[in-house]
Amino acid sequence: MLRVSLHSDGPIRLNAEFDCQPGELLCLVGPSGSGKTSVLRALAGLLKSPGLRGRVSISDAGGDALWFDSAQGRWLPPQRRRVGLVFQNYALFPHLTAIENVAIAASSERATGALDALFERMGLTGLQQRRPAQLSGGQQQRVALARALAREPQVLLLDEPFSAVDAPTRQTLYHELAALRQRVAIPMVLVTHDLNEARRLADRVVILDAGESLQVGSPARVFASPRNARVAELVGIQNHFSGQFFKNQPQDPAGFGRLVWHDAVAAPQAAQRAPVQLQVPDKGRLDDGVAVSWVVNGELVDIAMAAGDGLAGNTLRCTLSEVLPLGEISLCTLVPLALPGQRVTLNLSSAALRQLGAAAGAVLDLHIPPQAVHVMPVRQNQSL
């Protein structure tokens, strides 16, 4: 297992803690400048700063290794850490052949036959004698990955390895990475700013901002239940609103409370209406009447053509104000009639919209089940 605790007040600020199990793919996710690559460089031993504190250790079947411990004054240089590192730009030597690039990282005892077997495993058979300029982007990427594996690493580090290839090649490399994980049971840490990539590939994600790990967990949990408004913003949650939480009301079953949905625009006609309330889970962590921000997991909501005057609980009548077809999925914007200042954005099946006969201007009923709502307290100096 890889265990990481890195702290620094400058010049590169870090406050990151996480671990990575053998066979696990952990994604470091965050915007540019969030510290993702700095963390990766610190793991590889490429970042050595007087202000760096903490500990990095690895344990596997071969025993325990302590790579960095500021309290003990211990710092192993890169060549003494069994790390396989794949750079964003591949970093292949242009004057060397593909197999020569890989052989540089291999131990002197590793025979040419073993390297040929590695080339075959990476789908590079017959390309051993080509130089990087004679290889496609995807082939260069595979050579870089083969070089990282040639070290027989304890940890594999991947620094945005798919950003420089086209979409079809990226899909192929995703498949190869998934297959690699079946064969190599070592911790893998992937840096990416692509949220879809993280959701698709990662077992767990670490959300980084200004060098600090804000939340660690499975993609499904982090994207559906962000720890705070900043995490919600960083993971690109579109449906992020403000409101006020009230603990269990007489009309609610045990374990549920009420969320009053605040509108951004206090239209005169809206002031005459009762506030929009949603039934939401009460996990016992919020005070009664506290101001909150909250998000909706769009994958859990339901839509239907408006029917009748009575609306069941957690159902709002909305205008479908915009439909942007994106192939099989359409990006849809809904405006609740009772909340004209709010916008709910959903990725809906284009086929389902056609079956409903729903086009821009249609009136729909939007049902938001309680489990689709995640409520967060508003903290001081925290923007919504």
Beta strands, then each sheet from edge to edge (+ up, - down):
strand 1: 2-8
strand 2: 14-20
strand 3: 25-29
strand 4: 53-60
strand 5: 63-69
strand 6: 74-75
strand 7: 83-86
strand 8: 155-159
strand 9: 188-192
strand 10: 204-209
strand 11: 212-217
strand 12: 240-246
strand 13: 256-261
strand 14: 277-281
strand 15: 290-296
strand 16: 302-305
strand 17: 315-326
strand 18: 329-336
strand 19: 344-349
strand 20: 363-367
strand 21: 373-377
sheet 1: 2+ 1- 4+ 5- 6+
sheet 2: 7+ 8+ 9+ 3+ 10+ 11-
sheet 3: 14+ 13- 12+ 15- 21+
sheet 4: 16+ 20- 17+ 18- 19+
end
